[in-house]
Amino acid sequence: MTAPTRIVDAHMHQWDPRTTPRDWRLTLNPLVYVPPLLDLAFKFVSRSDRESIADPAYLVNPYLLDEYGFDAGDLPIDTVVHVDSGWHGRGELAPVDETRWIAGLPFGDGAPRLGAIIGAADPSSPRFGSVLDAHADASPLFRGIRCLAAHHQDKGVRSWTTRNRLLMQPRFLDGFGQLAERDLVFETWVYSHDLPDVTELARRFPDTTIVLDHFGTPAGVLGPVGRSTGRSEAERRGLFDAWRDDLSAVAQHSNVVVKVSGLTLPVLGHQLPLRGQSVAVPELVARLQPLADHVIDVFGSGRSMWGSNSPLEKPVSTMAANVATMVELVRDRGSAAVADIFAATAERIYRIAP
């Protein structure tokens, strides 16, 4: 099977940490924009950051349309979905500034067009509804929000939220219904042990479309990470089995859609290549086939969509290798499945105009 003739990248990021408020600008001194100093400084950040991020160059430097275009190369990406990228301004309305900034970037000017924006907002906030409305006023392409709920009990695995089991917090649930009132999508990223919370959220709010990012990442399933995760083959098999069963339960709820993205996140336990190199496609296919097979088996291609998660997967794989790997992973599913995963599902979920 050949590569798709057109691609909607359902999960990409844009940022400029030198001019906009982002988390890593607060963490690293501007002097570390000099590569040798950056590598030296990175040795002193937490182990969880080092293992999860693998290469800080992709976070502390701007990643804008020129950089994305270079990474995409000749791939037939004509439309992208921007997903919130850790904007850390002051005040509850600060995330709206990111939506406004993204809407002002020169998408479509020799670059892929912007099909949708997924912003940030906290359903726990008393002003949640006002923030949603402000996002919508900032851009007609605003389609919903993402909440990072990836919290890990292993202190050596990076947690992306300080709130354990965020999706089940009472105040979070109290505000969540305002998404359905506005016909907005909810995206979340969890580690695999919290997949039952996604199932429960989908059960409680059947009228809200929930997008599960990075297929409910089973950290350590491919190799050891953190202090004590995935240390043995038996433990990794246990991680896979639990992830498989819990993801199957999530997929029983028709309002949940999955992103077959994050397949080359370092936190899965990938063996990392040297900087600037990429793991070969046949090796990636061998590692990832059981994961991808199960995702698409239980969700079907009509509820599965590909996203590059660019640039966060560059330490393991180039975007071209990522696409080639995905094509190989779905080789036996037919051209209709390829069209769903690489374009049609995202166009439907995010209401992307032709």
C-alpha positions in Angstrom: 0.0 0.0 0.0 1.3 3.4 -0.9 1.3 6.5 1.3 -1.9 8.6 1.5 -2.4 11.2 -1.2 -3.4 13.8 1.4 -3.0 14.2 5.1 -4.7 16.1 7.9 -2.2 16.3 10.7 -4.6 16.1 13.7 -2.0 17.0 16.3 0.7 19.5 15.9 2.2 22.3 18.0 3.6 25.8 17.3 5.5 27.9 19.8 8.1 30.6 20.2 9.5 30.4 23.7 11.6 33.5 23.1 8.6 35.8 22.6 5.6 34.0 24.2 5.0 32.8 27.8 5.8 29.1 27.9 6.8 26.7 30.7 10.3 25.9 29.5 11.2 29.6 29.1 10.8 29.9 32.9 12.9 26.8 33.5 16.0 27.4 31.4 18.2 30.5 31.3 18.3 32.1 27.8 22.0 31.4 27.6 21.1 27.7 27.0 20.0 28.6 23.5 23.7 28.0 22.8 23.6 24.2 22.0 26.6 23.1 24.2 25.2 25.1 27.2 21.7 23.7 26.6 23.0 20.1 26.7 25.0 20.9 29.9 21.9 22.5 31.6 19.7 19.6 30.6 21.9 17.3 32.6 20.7 19.1 35.8 17.0 19.0 35.2 15.0 16.1 36.7 15.4 12.6 35.5 11.7 12.5 34.6 12.1 15.5 32.3 15.3 14.1 30.7 13.6 10.7 29.9 10.3 12.1 28.8 11.7 15.0 26.6 14.9 13.3 25.6 16.2 16.3 23.7 15.4 19.8 25.0 16.4 21.5 21.7 12.8 21.0 20.5 11.3 22.8 23.4 13.5 25.8 24.1 13.8 26.9 20.4 11.0 28.3 18.3 8.9 25.8 16.4 6.9 27.6 13.8 5.7 27.1 10.3 9.2 27.1 8.7 10.4 24.5 11.1 7.2 22.4 10.6 7.5 22.7 6.9 11.1 21.5 7.0 10.1 18.5 9.0 7.1 17.7 6.8 9.2 17.8 3.7 7.3 16.4 0.7 4.5 14.8 2.8 1.1 15.7 1.4 -0.1 17.5 4.5 -2.6 20.1 3.5 -4.4 20.8 6.8 -3.3 20.8 10.4 -5.0 20.9 13.8 -3.1 22.9 16.4 -3.3 21.6 20.0 -2.5 23.7 23.0 1.2 24.0 23.7 1.6 25.0 27.4 0.9 28.7 27.3 1.6 30.1 30.7 0.4 33.7 30.8 -1.3 35.2 33.9 -5.0 34.9 34.6 -7.7 32.5 33.6 -8.1 34.1 30.2 -4.4 33.7 29.4 -4.9 30.5 27.2 -7.1 32.6 24.9 -4.0 34.6 24.0 -2.6 31.4 22.5 -5.7 30.8 20.4 -5.5 34.4 19.2 -1.7 34.0 18.5 -2.2 30.8 16.5 -5.0 32.3 14.5 -2.6 35.1 13.5 0.2 32.8 12.1 0.5 32.6 8.3 -1.1 29.2 7.8 -2.0 28.6 4.2 0.5 31.0 2.9 2.7 28.4 1.2 2.1 26.2 4.3 -0.7 23.9 5.3 -4.0 25.6 6.2 -5.2 25.7 9.8 -8.2 23.5 10.1 -9.0 23.7 13.8 -7.6 25.0 17.1 -7.7 23.0 20.4 -7.1 25.4 23.2 -6.6 25.1 26.9 -9.1 25.7 29.7 -9.8 24.2 33.1 -13.3 22.8 33.7 -12.7 23.2 37.5 -12.6 27.0 37.1 -15.7 29.0 38.1 -15.1 31.0 34.9 -14.8 28.0 32.6 -17.7 29.0 30.4 -16.4 32.5 30.0 -13.0 31.1 28.9 -14.7 28.9 26.3 -16.6 31.8 24.9 -13.5 33.9 24.8 -11.7 31.2 22.8 -14.6 31.1 20.4 -14.5 34.9 20.0 -10.7 34.7 19.4 -11.1 32.4 16.3 -13.9 30.7 14.4 -11.6 27.7 14.1 -11.8 27.0 17.9 -13.2 23.5 18.3 -12.5 22.6 21.9 -10.0 22.2 24.7 -7.4 19.8 25.9 -6.5 19.0 29.5 -3.3 17.2 30.3 -4.2 14.6 32.8 -1.1 12.5 32.5 0.0 11.9 36.1 2.3 9.0 36.9 2.9 7.4 40.3 6.5 6.7 39.4 8.3 9.9 40.3 10.9 9.2 37.6 8.2 9.5 34.9 7.2 13.0 34.1 3.8 14.0 35.3 2.2 16.7 33.1 -0.3 17.8 35.9 0.0 18.0 39.6 -3.5 16.7 40.1 -3.8 13.0 40.4 -6.9 11.5 38.6 -7.8 15.0 37.3 -10.7 13.7 35.3 -12.6 12.5 38.3 -12.2 15.6 40.5 -15.6 16.8 41.6 -15.1 20.4 40.5 -13.8 19.3 37.2 -16.9 17.2 36.6 -19.2 20.0 37.7 -17.9 22.2 34.9 -17.5 19.6 32.2 -21.1 19.8 31.0 -20.5 23.2 29.6 -18.6 21.7 26.7 -21.6 19.8 25.4 -23.7 22.9 25.7 -21.4 24.6 23.2 -20.8 21.5 21.0 -17.1 21.5 21.8 -14.6 18.7 21.8 -12.7 17.6 24.9 -9.2 16.2 24.4 -7.1 14.6 27.1 -3.8 12.8 27.5 -3.6 10.2 30.3 -1.1 7.5 31.1 -2.6 4.0 30.7 -3.4 3.4 34.4 -6.0 6.3 34.2 -7.8 4.9 31.2 -10.7 3.8 33.5 -11.3 7.4 34.3 -11.7 8.2 30.6 -14.2 5.4 30.4 -16.1 6.9 33.3 -16.0 10.4 31.9 -17.4 9.1 28.6 -20.2 7.3 30.4 -21.2 10.4 32.4 -21.1 12.7 29.4 -22.3 10.7 26.3 -23.1 13.9 24.4 -19.5 15.2 24.5 -17.0 14.0 22.0 -13.8 13.0 23.8 -10.6 12.6 22.0 -8.0 10.4 23.6 -4.5 11.6 22.8 -1.6 9.3 22.2 -3.8 6.2 22.6 -3.6 6.3 26.4 0.2 6.1 26.7 1.4 2.9 28.5 4.7 4.3 29.8 7.4 1.7 29.9 5.7 -0.8 27.7 8.6 -1.0 25.3 11.5 -0.6 27.8 12.4 0.7 31.2 11.6 4.3 32.2 11.5 6.2 35.4 12.7 4.6 38.6 10.7 1.4 38.5 8.5 1.2 35.4 8.9 -1.5 32.7 12.0 -3.0 34.3 11.4 -6.5 33.2 9.8 -8.3 30.3 7.1 -9.7 32.6 6.3 -6.2 33.9 6.1 -4.9 30.3 3.7 -7.7 29.4 1.6 -6.8 32.4 1.5 -3.1 31.3 0.5 -4.1 27.8 -2.3 -6.4 29.0 -3.7 -3.8 31.3 -3.6 -1.1 28.7 -5.2 -3.5 26.1 -8.1 -4.3 28.4 -8.7 -0.8 29.6 -8.5 0.7 26.1 -11.1 -1.8 25.0 -13.4 -0.6 27.7 -12.9 3.0 26.6 -13.6 2.1 23.0 -17.1 0.7 23.9 -18.2 4.3 24.3 -19.0 5.7 20.8 -18.3 9.3 21.9 -14.6 8.6 22.3 -12.2 9.0 19.4 -8.5 8.0 19.6 -5.4 9.6 18.2 -2.9 7.1 16.8 -0.2 9.7 17.8 2.5 9.5 20.3 3.7 6.2 18.9 7.3 7.4 19.1 7.2 9.2 22.4 10.3 8.4 24.4 8.3 7.7 27.6 7.0 4.4 26.0 10.5 3.1 26.5 12.0 3.5 23.0 15.7 2.9 22.7 16.8 6.3 21.5 19.0 6.9 18.4 21.8 9.4 18.3 20.7 13.0 18.0 19.6 13.9 14.5 19.0 10.3 13.6 15.8 8.3 13.4 14.9 4.7 14.4 14.5 2.8 11.1 11.0 2.2 10.0 11.1 -1.6 10.0 12.3 -1.5 13.7 9.5 0.9 14.6 6.9 -1.3 12.9 8.2 -4.3 14.8 8.0 -2.4 18.1 4.6 -0.8 17.5 2.5 -3.3 15.6 0.8 -4.9 18.6 -0.1 -1.5 20.0 -1.4 -0.1 16.7 -3.3 -3.3 15.8 -5.2 -3.2 19.1 -6.0 0.6 18.9 -7.5 0.2 15.4 -9.2 -3.1 16.1 -11.2 -1.7 19.0 -11.9 1.8 17.7 -12.1 1.1 14.0 -10.6 3.5 11.4 -13.6 5.7 11.6 -12.7 6.7 15.2 -8.9 6.8 14.7 -6.8 9.6 13.4 -3.1 10.2 12.9 -1.2 13.2 14.3 2.5 14.0 14.1 2.7 15.4 17.6 5.4 17.5 16.1 8.1 18.2 17.3 7.9 16.2 20.5 8.7 12.8 18.8 11.7 14.0 16.9 14.2 12.4 19.3 12.9 9.0 18.1 11.6 9.5 14.6 11.3 12.0 11.8 7.9 13.0 10.6 8.5 11.1 7.3 9.5 8.0 9.2 6.4 8.4 11.5 4.1 8.5 8.4 5.9 5.6 6.7 5.6 3.6 9.9 1.9 4.3 10.2 1.3 3.3 6.6 3.1 0.0 7.3 1.1 -0.5 10.5 -2.2 -0.3 8.6 -1.0 -1.9 5.4 -3.6 -4.7 5.5 -6.6 -2.6 6.3 -7.3 -1.1 2.9 -7.4 2.3 1.3 -10.6 3.3 3.1 -9.0 2.8 6.5 -5.9 4.8 5.4 -8.2 7.7 4.2 -10.0 7.6 7.6 -6.9 7.6 9.7 -4.9 10.2 7.8 -7.8 12.6 7.0 -11.5 11.8 7.1 -11.8 11.1 10.9 -10.1 14.4 11.8 -12.2 16.3 9.2 -15.4 15.0 10.8 -14.5 15.4 14.4 -13.1 18.9 14.1 -15.7 20.0 11.5 -13.0 21.0 9.0 -14.4 22.6 5.9 -13.5 21.0 2.5 
